[in-house]
Each structure stands twice: as C-alpha cells, then as structure tokens.
Amino acid sequence: MVIKEFYSVSEAAEILGKNPETLRRWDNDGKLQAVREPMSNYRVYKKENLEIFPEFKSYFERIDESNYVEPINNYSVLELFAGAGGLAIGMEEAGIKCKALNEIDKWACQTLRKNRPNWNVLEGDIREMDFYEFKDNIDVVTGGFPCQAFSYAGKKLGLEDARGTLFYEFARVVKETKPKICIGENVRGLLSHDNGKTLEGMISILDEIGYNVVSPVRVLKAINYNVPQKRERLILVAIRKDINTEYEYPKPYSEIYNLKDALKKGKLFDSNVPKSKGAKYPQHKMDVLDLVPPKGYWRDLPLDIQKEYMQKSFFLGGGKTGMARRIGWDEPCLTLTCSPAQKQTERCHPEETRPFTVREYARIQTFPDEWKFEGSVSQQYKQIGNAVPVNLAKEIGYSIIKFLNNIQLNEKPKINDEIEVISTF
Ligand SMILES: C[S@@+](CC[C@H](N)C(=O)[O-])C[C@H]1O[C@@H](n2cnc3c(N)ncnc32)[C@H](O)[C@@H]1O
C-alpha cells in the first residue's frame, strides 16, 4: 500500500492491526474519528489522524528481505530473569553468546541446563547476587523484569528511589557490569502504568547510571517478526553514554504467519507439530466450546448458553473476545498466557475441543521442537507462556549485532586519516 491522504475503514484497520469494529468504537468515543471523503462521501480516515499511531510508521517500514547481520566480533550477553530461555535462544540464534543467565525458578533453571549443559545458569534470587565478575566483560544485559510501581519522593527518580522493585535489580546489574547496551523487555501496559510515571522513572534512573534510553520506547508486535501470534512486547533500549552510535529497532516484515504455519509443515517448521501432553477442558466447558466455530467466540453461542456461560460478564459490556474463543487455522493465534484454560483467555484448538498441547504452545512461541521443558505440565505451560517468542528475540538480536558492529566500525581509523598521518612525515 502506498502512502496517501485518505484510507478506507478496512485499510485503516489493516494498518493499525485492529478490526473495523474497534475503529467504529474509537470513532464513537473520539479516539480516532473518520471523515466523509469529499468525492465519494464514504467514511475514510485522514493520513494525519492515522500518523499519530506508531503502527502507521511501522506498517510502511515493512521489509521482505531479512534483518540478518553477521557479527564481526564475538559478542556476549548476560540474561537476567531468563525464564525458560525464549530471549536467550533468540540471542544465540542471532549470533550472540550467552555468558550467563540468572533465574530464580528451579524448573526454568532445569530447562535451561537440560537444553544447554554448557550455559552458565546462575540459579537464585537476583536480589541476593552481585555480577561484578562480568564488569566490562559483556556487551549486552537483557532482562524481562516484572512491572512494579515506584514510590515518588522527589521529582526526578534516582536508583535508590526504586529499591525494592525488580527494575532496581536490573538497573543495579547494569551499573555493576557496564555493558554497551541494555535491553529491558516488558508488557505494553508499562507505557501507561501509573499514567506513564513508572516508565518515566525507569528512563530517569537509567540516565542517572549513565545510559540514554532510545526514544520513543517501542512496543514490537510479534506477528511482524515471523511469530504466528498476536503478542506484543515493550522493548526498552538504553545505550551507555560514552557511545555515539545509534541503535535502530528491527524492521518489521511484510509476511504474517498464522496458526497453520505454527502447527503444520510449512515455511516456519519443516514438520508437523510433535505429539505431547496437554491440559483438558472440564466437560461443561467442552459442551459449550463444541458449539463455537473456528475464529468464533461466546457471541457465536445461542443466547441462553451465552448468558449461562458468561454469567455476570454477560451484562458488563465490552468485547471480551477471549471468552469461549476458538482460534482459526488462517489467523495468528491470540497471545498465549501462563495457563492454557483460563476463562477470560481461552484459545481452543481449531478442530478439536481442547487447549493447545505443550508442544503446540511452544510452536506458537516459535521455540524449536528440540527445546525440552522441565517440570509438571502446568510448569511447562508457565515457562512457555512467560517467554519472549524466540523469533522476535532473534530479530532483536540482529538489531543489537548491527549496533555493536557499527560501534566497532566507527572506532576504526578511517583510511583517509591513515593516509594523512603518513603524508605528514
Ligand atoms: C517474563 S519471565 C522472563 C521470560 C524470559 N525472558 C524468556 O524469554 O523466556 C520473568 C522471569 O523472572 C523470574 N524472576 C522473578 N523474580 C525473580 C528474582 N527475584 N530473581 C530472579 N528471577 C526472578 C521469574 O521466575 C520468570 O521466569
């Protein structure tokens, strides 16, 4: 699609990644208003009204070629809050070596050790560990710290004001180890958490410890990075202040994958999904979900069953599109959660009335089939549901390699400078 002055409702929906129903709601509550196109009198959206959404820019940035960059040096990462390794595998696949990983959960640590016996897994509570041994010895620190509010004493937040939060621990480790770049991964909700003050506080703390945050902080949509799932992750990037090289977020791809690409042999995987254990629905839920077609949800049920199934929620309004939801083969999966059979976030298999199995979950998060998860079935779902999708992490990895390569290239003396030195003899 080329950039133009007016967009139809369906074009605007595609660009923003929303359905036309959502746009109609936004029109009513003033968030994004349509106008009448002067010639046809159709409802359309003006370019200037769409441009304020970051999705507009990234839609027109989309590329067909790969973001792949070859590392010109051996780069290494210290991964905090490592979980079952989604982000770490992506970094490794991109070409960045995992120097060490910290994680408190014993099952997640067992998963990491089982799959990568040579990784340095530091099991334990980050609050009780220091990382000075990695000082000036790693290029990147990454971490998906949970989002917690700060208490505000003064205007500009300093590191000490954040004590007691896990972001404090992330920033402390960055301060101890001094990497060239650090990457914080979080949920989109961090943007609006405490009216934006939490994120503002994090930016000011990173500034205090010698890091500039790349602005604006962006939320990346996994579907734009070879992941068959509508998951979003906020990616906070900060660069050490003595470095004068720019960081660029990875470019989104044009191709979007769907559930079929995740579970069947095709472009993403070279075989059908392996068989594995999985959760089951109780009988009453199966009876209800049996009536829902692929891509359907509670509104597709007969009215009396809707009321009975939804109970109070039926009268509360709002879309609740996650309730009694069955995914279709030809759409990306909705965001997976830590447990596959929650009422608000059901993601039923398209043909069978059951939640996705463990291996199906892992495929939707783009984990390789060889990556085994340790612990009970529910521990395994939790580890997978918590992860950064591997393919998204790999693309972030490429963007870091590009940045680190550029630092090195910028530092090298230019040929002309060398010639000048010789000619002064
Ligand atoms: C969102 S998950 C990280 C997922 C991981 N980045 C991935 O891609 O698989 C957050 C992790 O932080 C861990 N965690 C929470 N509190 C911790 C602490 N005090 N010390 C170390 N790890 C902690 C949790 O056990 C959880 O695995």
The ligand as an ORCA input file, in Angstrom:
! r2SCAN-3c Opt
* xyz 0 1
  C       8.695    -12.757     31.971
  S       9.647    -14.038     32.632
  C      11.074    -13.973     31.601
  C      10.969    -14.742     30.346
  C      12.248    -14.858     29.571
  N      12.793    -13.564     29.228
  C      12.025    -15.678     28.301
  O      12.083    -15.103     27.221
  O      11.774    -16.898     28.406
  C      10.267    -13.370     34.144
  C      11.123    -14.316     34.929
  O      11.662    -13.613     36.057
  C      11.879    -14.566     37.073
  N      12.067    -13.874     38.373
  C      11.115    -13.242     39.111
  N      11.643    -12.755     40.243
  C      12.973    -13.063     40.226
  C      14.043    -12.817     41.121
  N      13.841    -12.179     42.287
  N      15.275    -13.256     40.794
  C      15.497    -13.908     39.638
  N      14.495    -14.171     38.732
  C      13.251    -13.756     39.027
  C      10.621    -15.417     37.010
  O      10.817    -16.678     37.634
  C      10.374    -15.507     35.497
  O      10.903    -16.694     34.970
*
